[in-house]
Amino acid sequence: MELHESLSQRVGVLLSACHDVLATAESCTGGGIATAITAIAGSSAWFDRAFVTYSNEAKMEMLGVQPETLTKWGAVSEATAREMAEGAVQHSRASIAISVSGIAGPGGGSAEKPVGTVCFAWKAQSGWEKIETVHFSGDRTQIRSQAVYHALKTLHDYLEERLAE
């Protein structure tokens, strides 16, 4: 947890420097990214809200994920992650969003999408977008922790690069 807090602190400094506000749309992490962010005093200056959309219904109702996307690609897909991030920006005051949907285990995996498969999307109103699937290993707690770290680290790296330009 200390590792997440240190990274969250750095993300907050960068978000403030870039005049950005963050929202999260989380499934398998269950609000873990938002927890890491809000552990930082003063995060209300650069964090707007979190959508914990564990069910497909929540993804559709709260974020506007299309039923067709879920039917065709499934909840754990880059297409769904993209729509989750887009929805988080559209349904908040945020200028940038992180979304995550995955299979933390111990069950729920398949040959095509084994336990540890996590899809991410980052979306900024400025036009920046990144979508990727990562395969983590470990137990449920470890997979979720790695997903939180990866989500924040990718955002950190993007913001740091943007400031350097």
NUDRENVEX-83741 format. One record per residue: x, y, z of N, C-alpha, C, O in turn; residue in three letters; residue number from 1. Coordinates in steps of 0.2 Angstrom, whole numbers, plus 5000, padded with zeros to 4 digits. Example, Ala and Ser with C-alpha at 12.3 -4.5 7.8 and 13.67 -1.06 7.14 Angstrom:
{{5066, 4972, 5039}, {5062, 4978, 5039}, {5066, 4984, 5039}, {5071, 4983, 5042}, "ALA", 1} {{5064, 4989, 5035}, {5068, 4995, 5036}, {5064, 5000, 5039}, {5067, 5006, 5040}, "SER", 2} 
//
This chain:
{{5004, 4994, 5000}, {5000, 5000, 5000}, {5004, 5006, 5000}, {5003, 5011, 4997}, "MET", 1} {{5010, 5006, 5004}, {5014, 5012, 5004}, {5017, 5014, 4997}, {5018, 5019, 4995}, "GLU", 2} {{5018, 5008, 4993}, {5021, 5009, 4986}, {5015, 5013, 4982}, {5017, 5018, 4978}, "LEU", 3} {{5009, 5011, 4983}, {5004, 5015, 4979}, {5003, 5022, 4981}, {5002, 5026, 4977}, "HIS", 4} {{5004, 5023, 4988}, {5003, 5030, 4990}, {5008, 5034, 4988}, {5007, 5040, 4986}, "GLU", 5} {{5015, 5032, 4988}, {5020, 5036, 4985}, {5019, 5038, 4978}, {5020, 5043, 4975}, "SER", 6} {{5017, 5033, 4974}, {5015, 5034, 4967}, {5009, 5039, 4966}, {5009, 5043, 4962}, "LEU", 7} {{5004, 5038, 4970}, {4998, 5042, 4970}, {5000, 5049, 4971}, {4998, 5054, 4968}, "SER", 8} {{5005, 5050, 4976}, {5007, 5057, 4978}, {5010, 5060, 4972}, {5009, 5066, 4970}, "GLN", 9} {{5014, 5056, 4968}, {5018, 5059, 4962}, {5013, 5060, 4957}, {5013, 5065, 4953}, "ARG", 10} {{5008, 5056, 4956}, {5003, 5057, 4951}, {4999, 5063, 4952}, {4997, 5067, 4948}, "VAL", 11} {{4997, 5065, 4959}, {4994, 5071, 4961}, {4998, 5077, 4959}, {4995, 5082, 4957}, "GLY", 12} {{5004, 5077, 4960}, {5008, 5083, 4959}, {5008, 5084, 4951}, {5007, 5090, 4949}, "VAL", 13} {{5009, 5079, 4947}, {5009, 5079, 4940}, {5002, 5082, 4937}, {5001, 5086, 4933}, "LEU", 14} {{4996, 5079, 4940}, {4990, 5081, 4938}, {4989, 5088, 4939}, {4986, 5092, 4935}, "LEU", 15} {{4991, 5091, 4945}, {4990, 5098, 4947}, {4994, 5102, 4942}, {4992, 5107, 4940}, "SER", 16} {{5000, 5100, 4941}, {5005, 5104, 4936}, {5002, 5104, 4929}, {5003, 5109, 4926}, "ALA", 17} {{4998, 5099, 4927}, {4995, 5099, 4920}, {4988, 5102, 4920}, {4985, 5102, 4915}, "CYS", 18} {{4986, 5104, 4926}, {4979, 5107, 4927}, {4974, 5101, 4925}, {4969, 5103, 4922}, "HIS", 19} {{4975, 5095, 4927}, {4970, 5090, 4925}, {4967, 5087, 4931}, {4969, 5088, 4937}, "ASP", 20} {{4961, 5084, 4930}, {4957, 5081, 4936}, {4956, 5074, 4933}, {4954, 5073, 4927}, "VAL", 21} {{4956, 5069, 4938}, {4956, 5062, 4936}, {4949, 5059, 4939}, {4946, 5061, 4944}, "LEU", 22} {{4947, 5055, 4935}, {4941, 5050, 4937}, {4943, 5043, 4935}, {4947, 5042, 4931}, "ALA", 23} {{4941, 5038, 4939}, {4942, 5031, 4938}, {4936, 5028, 4937}, {4930, 5029, 4939}, "THR", 24} {{4936, 5022, 4932}, {4931, 5018, 4931}, {4934, 5011, 4932}, {4938, 5008, 4928}, "ALA", 25} {{4932, 5008, 4938}, {4935, 5001, 4940}, {4930, 4996, 4940}, {4925, 4996, 4942}, "GLU", 26} {{4933, 4990, 4938}, {4929, 4984, 4939}, {4933, 4979, 4944}, {4932, 4979, 4950}, "SER", 27} {{4938, 4975, 4941}, {4941, 4970, 4945}, {4945, 4973, 4951}, {4947, 4970, 4956}, "CYS", 28} {{4947, 4980, 4951}, {4951, 4983, 4956}, {4946, 4985, 4962}, {4948, 4987, 4967}, "THR", 29} {{4940, 4985, 4960}, {4935, 4987, 4965}, {4936, 4994, 4969}, {4934, 4994, 4975}, "GLY", 30} {{4938, 4999, 4966}, {4940, 5005, 4969}, {4947, 5006, 4972}, {4948, 5011, 4975}, "GLY", 31} {{4951, 5001, 4970}, {4958, 5001, 4973}, {4962, 5007, 4970}, {4966, 5010, 4974}, "GLY", 32} {{4961, 5009, 4964}, {4964, 5015, 4962}, {4962, 5021, 4965}, {4966, 5025, 4967}, "ILE", 33} {{4955, 5022, 4966}, {4952, 5028, 4970}, {4955, 5028, 4977}, {4956, 5033, 4980}, "ALA", 34} {{4955, 5022, 4980}, {4958, 5022, 4987}, {4965, 5024, 4987}, {4966, 5028, 4992}, "THR", 35} {{4969, 5022, 4983}, {4976, 5024, 4983}, {4976, 5032, 4982}, {4980, 5035, 4985}, "ALA", 36} {{4972, 5034, 4977}, {4972, 5042, 4976}, {4970, 5046, 4982}, {4973, 5051, 4984}, "ILE", 37} {{4964, 5043, 4985}, {4961, 5047, 4990}, {4965, 5046, 4997}, {4963, 5050, 5002}, "THR", 38} {{4970, 5042, 4997}, {4974, 5041, 5003}, {4978, 5048, 5004}, {4981, 5049, 5009}, "ALA", 39} {{4979, 5051, 4998}, {4983, 5057, 4998}, {4979, 5063, 5000}, {4974, 5065, 4997}, "ILE", 40} {{4982, 5067, 5006}, {4978, 5073, 5008}, {4978, 5078, 5002}, {4984, 5079, 4999}, "ALA", 41} {{4973, 5081, 5001}, {4972, 5086, 4996}, {4971, 5084, 4989}, {4970, 5088, 4984}, "GLY", 42} {{4969, 5077, 4989}, {4968, 5074, 4982}, {4961, 5077, 4979}, {4960, 5076, 4973}, "SER", 43} {{4957, 5080, 4983}, {4951, 5083, 4980}, {4952, 5088, 4975}, {4948, 5090, 4971}, "SER", 44} {{4958, 5091, 4975}, {4960, 5096, 4970}, {4961, 5093, 4963}, {4961, 5097, 4958}, "ALA", 45} {{4963, 5087, 4963}, {4964, 5084, 4956}, {4961, 5077, 4955}, {4962, 5074, 4950}, "TRP", 46} {{4956, 5075, 4960}, {4952, 5069, 4959}, {4945, 5071, 4959}, {4943, 5074, 4965}, "PHE", 47} {{4941, 5069, 4954}, {4934, 5071, 4954}, {4929, 5065, 4957}, {4926, 5066, 4962}, "ASP", 48} {{4930, 5059, 4954}, {4926, 5053, 4957}, {4928, 5047, 4954}, {4932, 5046, 4950}, "ARG", 49} {{4925, 5042, 4957}, {4926, 5035, 4955}, {4920, 5031, 4953}, {4915, 5032, 4957}, "ALA", 50} {{4920, 5027, 4948}, {4914, 5023, 4946}, {4917, 5016, 4947}, {4921, 5014, 4944}, "PHE", 51} {{4914, 5012, 4952}, {4915, 5005, 4953}, {4910, 5002, 4950}, {4904, 5001, 4953}, "VAL", 52} {{4911, 4999, 4944}, {4906, 4996, 4940}, {4908, 4989, 4939}, {4910, 4986, 4934}, "THR", 53} {{4906, 4985, 4944}, {4908, 4978, 4944}, {4904, 4973, 4940}, {4906, 4969, 4936}, "TYR", 54} {{4897, 4975, 4939}, {4893, 4971, 4935}, {4892, 4974, 4928}, {4894, 4980, 4927}, "SER", 55} {{4890, 4970, 4923}, {4889, 4973, 4916}, {4884, 4978, 4916}, {4884, 4983, 4913}, "ASN", 56} {{4878, 4978, 4921}, {4873, 4982, 4921}, {4876, 4989, 4923}, {4874, 4994, 4921}, "GLU", 57} {{4880, 4989, 4928}, {4883, 4995, 4931}, {4887, 4999, 4925}, {4887, 5005, 4925}, "ALA", 58} {{4891, 4995, 4922}, {4895, 4997, 4916}, {4891, 5001, 4911}, {4892, 5006, 4909}, "LYS", 59} {{4885, 4998, 4910}, {4880, 5001, 4905}, {4877, 5007, 4908}, {4877, 5012, 4905}, "MET", 60} {{4874, 5006, 4914}, {4870, 5012, 4917}, {4874, 5018, 4919}, {4872, 5024, 4918}, "GLU", 61} {{4880, 5017, 4922}, {4884, 5022, 4925}, {4889, 5025, 4920}, {4891, 5031, 4920}, "MET", 62} {{4891, 5021, 4915}, {4897, 5023, 4910}, {4895, 5023, 4903}, {4898, 5026, 4899}, "LEU", 63} {{4889, 5021, 4901}, {4887, 5021, 4895}, {4890, 5015, 4890}, {4890, 5016, 4884}, "GLY", 64} {{4893, 5010, 4893}, {4896, 5005, 4889}, {4890, 5002, 4885}, {4885, 5000, 4888}, "VAL", 65} {{4891, 5001, 4879}, {4886, 4998, 4874}, {4885, 4990, 4876}, {4890, 4987, 4876}, "GLN", 66} {{4878, 4988, 4876}, {4877, 4981, 4877}, {4880, 4977, 4871}, {4883, 4971, 4873}, "PRO", 67} {{4881, 4980, 4865}, {4884, 4976, 4860}, {4891, 4975, 4861}, {4894, 4969, 4859}, "GLU", 68} {{4894, 4979, 4864}, {4902, 4979, 4866}, {4903, 4973, 4871}, {4907, 4969, 4870}, "THR", 69} {{4898, 4973, 4876}, {4899, 4968, 4881}, {4897, 4961, 4878}, {4900, 4956, 4879}, "LEU", 70} {{4892, 4961, 4873}, {4890, 4954, 4870}, {4896, 4952, 4866}, {4898, 4946, 4866}, "THR", 71} {{4899, 4956, 4862}, {4903, 4954, 4857}, {4910, 4953, 4860}, {4914, 4948, 4858}, "LYS", 72} {{4913, 4957, 4864}, {4919, 4957, 4867}, {4920, 4954, 4874}, {4925, 4952, 4876}, "TRP", 73} {{4915, 4955, 4878}, {4915, 4953, 4885}, {4917, 4959, 4889}, {4920, 4964, 4887}, "GLY", 74} {{4916, 4958, 4896}, {4918, 4964, 4900}, {4925, 4965, 4901}, {4927, 4970, 4902}, "ALA", 75} {{4929, 4959, 4900}, {4936, 4960, 4900}, {4939, 4960, 4893}, {4940, 4955, 4890}, "VAL", 76} {{4939, 4966, 4891}, {4941, 4967, 4884}, {4943, 4975, 4883}, {4941, 4979, 4887}, "SER", 77} {{4948, 4976, 4878}, {4950, 4982, 4877}, {4944, 4987, 4875}, {4944, 4993, 4876}, "GLU", 78} {{4939, 4984, 4871}, {4934, 4988, 4869}, {4930, 4991, 4875}, {4927, 4996, 4875}, "ALA", 79} {{4928, 4986, 4879}, {4925, 4988, 4885}, {4929, 4993, 4889}, {4926, 4998, 4892}, "THR", 80} {{4935, 4992, 4890}, {4939, 4997, 4894}, {4939, 5004, 4891}, {4939, 5009, 4894}, "ALA", 81} {{4939, 5004, 4884}, {4939, 5010, 4881}, {4933, 5014, 4882}, {4933, 5020, 4884}, "ARG", 82} {{4927, 5010, 4882}, {4920, 5013, 4883}, {4920, 5016, 4890}, {4916, 5020, 4892}, "GLU", 83} {{4923, 5012, 4895}, {4922, 5014, 4902}, {4926, 5020, 4903}, {4924, 5025, 4907}, "MET", 84} {{4932, 5021, 4900}, {4936, 5027, 4901}, {4932, 5033, 4898}, {4932, 5038, 4901}, "ALA", 85} {{4930, 5032, 4892}, {4926, 5037, 4888}, {4920, 5039, 4893}, {4919, 5045, 4894}, "GLU", 86} {{4916, 5034, 4896}, {4911, 5036, 4900}, {4913, 5040, 4906}, {4909, 5044, 4908}, "GLY", 87} {{4918, 5038, 4909}, {4921, 5041, 4915}, {4922, 5049, 4914}, {4920, 5053, 4918}, "ALA", 88} {{4925, 5050, 4908}, {4926, 5057, 4906}, {4920, 5061, 4905}, {4919, 5066, 4907}, "VAL", 89} {{4915, 5057, 4901}, {4909, 5061, 4900}, {4904, 5062, 4906}, {4900, 5067, 4906}, "GLN", 90} {{4904, 5057, 4911}, {4900, 5058, 4916}, {4903, 5060, 4923}, {4901, 5059, 4928}, "HIS", 91} {{4908, 5065, 4922}, {4912, 5068, 4927}, {4914, 5075, 4925}, {4913, 5077, 4920}, "SER", 92} {{4918, 5078, 4930}, {4921, 5084, 4929}, {4928, 5083, 4927}, {4932, 5088, 4927}, "ARG", 93} {{4930, 5077, 4926}, {4937, 5075, 4925}, {4939, 5077, 4918}, {4935, 5077, 4913}, "ALA", 94} {{4946, 5078, 4917}, {4949, 5079, 4910}, {4952, 5073, 4908}, {4955, 5073, 4902}, "SER", 95} {{4953, 5068, 4913}, {4957, 5062, 4911}, {4954, 5056, 4915}, {4952, 5057, 4921}, "ILE", 96} {{4954, 5050, 4912}, {4951, 5045, 4916}, {4955, 5038, 4915}, {4959, 5038, 4910}, "ALA", 97} {{4955, 5034, 4920}, {4958, 5028, 4920}, {4952, 5023, 4920}, {4948, 5023, 4925}, "ILE", 98} {{4952, 5017, 4916}, {4948, 5012, 4917}, {4951, 5005, 4917}, {4957, 5004, 4915}, "SER", 99} {{4948, 5001, 4921}, {4951, 4994, 4922}, {4946, 4989, 4922}, {4941, 4990, 4926}, "VAL", 100} {{4947, 4983, 4919}, {4942, 4978, 4919}, {4946, 4971, 4918}, {4950, 4971, 4913}, "SER", 101} {{4946, 4967, 4923}, {4950, 4961, 4922}, {4947, 4955, 4926}, {4942, 4955, 4929}, "GLY", 102} {{4951, 4949, 4926}, {4950, 4943, 4930}, {4955, 4942, 4935}, {4961, 4940, 4934}, "ILE", 103} {{4953, 4944, 4941}, {4958, 4944, 4947}, {4958, 4937, 4950}, {4963, 4935, 4954}, "ALA", 104} {{4953, 4932, 4948}, {4953, 4926, 4951}, {4950, 4925, 4958}, {4948, 4930, 4961}, "GLY", 105} {{4951, 4919, 4961}, {4954, 4913, 4958}, {4951, 4910, 4952}, {4954, 4906, 4948}, "PRO", 106} {{4944, 4911, 4952}, {4940, 4908, 4946}, {4939, 4913, 4941}, {4941, 4919, 4941}, "GLY", 107} {{4935, 4911, 4936}, {4933, 4916, 4931}, {4937, 4916, 4925}, {4935, 4919, 4920}, "GLY", 108} {{4943, 4913, 4925}, {4947, 4913, 4919}, {4945, 4908, 4914}, {4941, 4903, 4915}, "GLY", 109} {{4948, 4909, 4908}, {4947, 4904, 4902}, {4954, 4903, 4899}, {4958, 4907, 4900}, "SER", 110} {{4954, 4899, 4894}, {4960, 4898, 4890}, {4961, 4904, 4886}, {4967, 4906, 4885}, "ALA", 111} {{4956, 4908, 4883}, {4957, 4914, 4880}, {4959, 4920, 4884}, {4963, 4924, 4883}, "GLU", 112} {{4955, 4920, 4890}, {4957, 4925, 4895}, {4958, 4922, 4902}, {4953, 4921, 4906}, "LYS", 113} {{4964, 4920, 4903}, {4966, 4917, 4910}, {4966, 4922, 4915}, {4966, 4928, 4914}, "PRO", 114} {{4965, 4919, 4921}, {4966, 4923, 4927}, {4972, 4928, 4927}, {4977, 4925, 4925}, "VAL", 115} {{4971, 4934, 4929}, {4977, 4939, 4928}, {4977, 4943, 4922}, {4981, 4948, 4921}, "GLY", 116} {{4972, 4942, 4917}, {4971, 4946, 4912}, {4967, 4952, 4914}, {4962, 4952, 4917}, "THR", 117} {{4970, 4958, 4912}, {4967, 4964, 4914}, {4968, 4969, 4908}, {4973, 4970, 4906}, "VAL", 118} {{4962, 4972, 4907}, {4962, 4977, 4901}, {4962, 4984, 4904}, {4958, 4985, 4909}, "CYS", 119} {{4965, 4989, 4902}, {4966, 4996, 4904}, {4964, 5000, 4898}, {4965, 4999, 4892}, "PHE", 120} {{4962, 5006, 4900}, {4961, 5012, 4895}, {4962, 5018, 4899}, {4960, 5019, 4905}, "ALA", 121} {{4966, 5023, 4896}, {4967, 5029, 4899}, {4965, 5034, 4893}, {4966, 5033, 4887}, "TRP", 122} {{4961, 5039, 4895}, {4958, 5044, 4890}, {4958, 5051, 4893}, {4956, 5052, 4899}, "LYS", 123} {{4960, 5055, 4889}, {4961, 5062, 4891}, {4956, 5066, 4886}, {4956, 5065, 4880}, "ALA", 124} {{4953, 5072, 4888}, {4950, 5076, 4884}, {4954, 5079, 4879}, {4952, 5081, 4874}, "GLN", 125} {{4961, 5080, 4880}, {4965, 5082, 4875}, {4966, 5078, 4869}, {4969, 5080, 4864}, "SER", 126} {{4964, 5072, 4870}, {4964, 5067, 4864}, {4969, 5061, 4865}, {4968, 5057, 4861}, "GLY", 127} {{4973, 5062, 4870}, {4977, 5056, 4872}, {4973, 5050, 4874}, {4968, 5051, 4878}, "TRP", 128} {{4975, 5044, 4871}, {4971, 5038, 4873}, {4976, 5032, 4873}, {4980, 5032, 4868}, "GLU", 129} {{4976, 5028, 4878}, {4980, 5022, 4878}, {4976, 5016, 4880}, {4972, 5017, 4885}, "LYS", 130} {{4976, 5011, 4876}, {4973, 5005, 4878}, {4977, 4999, 4878}, {4981, 4998, 4873}, "ILE", 131} {{4977, 4995, 4883}, {4981, 4989, 4883}, {4979, 4983, 4887}, {4975, 4984, 4892}, "GLU", 132} {{4981, 4977, 4886}, {4979, 4971, 4890}, {4986, 4969, 4893}, {4991, 4968, 4889}, "THR", 133} {{4986, 4968, 4899}, {4992, 4965, 4903}, {4990, 4959, 4907}, {4984, 4958, 4909}, "VAL", 134} {{4995, 4954, 4907}, {4994, 4948, 4910}, {4998, 4948, 4917}, {5004, 4948, 4916}, "HIS", 135} {{4995, 4948, 4922}, {4998, 4948, 4929}, {4998, 4941, 4932}, {4994, 4937, 4930}, "PHE", 136} {{5002, 4940, 4936}, {5002, 4933, 4940}, {5002, 4934, 4947}, {5003, 4940, 4950}, "SER", 137} {{5000, 4929, 4951}, {4999, 4929, 4958}, {4992, 4927, 4960}, {4988, 4925, 4956}, "GLY", 138} {{4990, 4929, 4966}, {4984, 4927, 4969}, {4979, 4934, 4968}, {4982, 4939, 4965}, "ASP", 139} {{4973, 4933, 4970}, {4968, 4939, 4968}, {4971, 4946, 4971}, {4971, 4951, 4968}, "ARG", 140} {{4974, 4946, 4977}, {4976, 4952, 4980}, {4982, 4954, 4976}, {4983, 4960, 4975}, "THR", 141} {{4987, 4950, 4974}, {4992, 4952, 4970}, {4991, 4955, 4964}, {4993, 4960, 4961}, "GLN", 142} {{4986, 4952, 4960}, {4984, 4954, 4954}, {4981, 4961, 4954}, {4982, 4965, 4950}, "ILE", 143} {{4976, 4962, 4959}, {4973, 4968, 4960}, {4978, 4974, 4961}, {4977, 4979, 4959}, "ARG", 144} {{4983, 4972, 4966}, {4988, 4977, 4968}, {4992, 4979, 4962}, {4994, 4985, 4960}, "SER", 145} {{4994, 4974, 4958}, {4998, 4975, 4952}, {4994, 4979, 4947}, {4997, 4984, 4943}, "GLN", 146} {{4988, 4978, 4946}, {4983, 4982, 4941}, {4983, 4989, 4944}, {4983, 4994, 4940}, "ALA", 147} {{4982, 4990, 4950}, {4982, 4997, 4953}, {4988, 5001, 4951}, {4988, 5007, 4949}, "VAL", 148} {{4994, 4998, 4953}, {5001, 5001, 4952}, {5002, 5002, 4944}, {5004, 5008, 4942}, "TYR", 149} {{5000, 4998, 4940}, {5001, 4998, 4933}, {4997, 5004, 4930}, {4999, 5008, 4926}, "HIS", 150} {{4990, 5005, 4932}, {4986, 5010, 4930}, {4989, 5017, 4932}, {4989, 5022, 4928}, "ALA", 151} {{4991, 5017, 4938}, {4994, 5024, 4941}, {5001, 5025, 4937}, {5002, 5031, 4936}, "LEU", 152} {{5005, 5020, 4937}, {5012, 5021, 4934}, {5011, 5024, 4926}, {5015, 5028, 4924}, "LYS", 153} {{5007, 5021, 4923}, {5006, 5023, 4916}, {5003, 5030, 4915}, {5006, 5034, 4911}, "THR", 154} {{4999, 5032, 4920}, {4996, 5039, 4920}, {5002, 5043, 4922}, {5003, 5049, 4919}, "LEU", 155} {{5006, 5041, 4927}, {5012, 5045, 4929}, {5017, 5047, 4923}, {5019, 5052, 4922}, "HIS", 156} {{5018, 5041, 4920}, {5023, 5042, 4914}, {5021, 5046, 4909}, {5024, 5050, 4906}, "ASP", 157} {{5014, 5046, 4907}, {5011, 5050, 4902}, {5011, 5058, 4904}, {5014, 5062, 4900}, "TYR", 158} {{5009, 5059, 4910}, {5009, 5066, 4913}, {5016, 5069, 4913}, {5018, 5075, 4912}, "LEU", 159} {{5021, 5065, 4915}, {5028, 5067, 4916}, {5031, 5069, 4909}, {5034, 5074, 4908}, "GLU", 160} {{5029, 5064, 4904}, {5031, 5066, 4897}, {5028, 5072, 4894}, {5031, 5076, 4891}, "GLU", 161} {{5022, 5073, 4896}, {5018, 5079, 4894}, {5021, 5085, 4897}, {5022, 5090, 4893}, "ARG", 162} {{5023, 5085, 4903}, {5026, 5091, 4906}, {5033, 5093, 4903}, {5035, 5098, 4903}, "LEU", 163} {{5036, 5087, 4901}, {5043, 5088, 4898}, {5043, 5091, 4891}, {5048, 5094, 4889}, "ALA", 164} {{5037, 5091, 4888}, {5037, 5094, 4881}, {5037, 5101, 4881}, {5037, 5104, 4875}, "GLU", 165} 
//
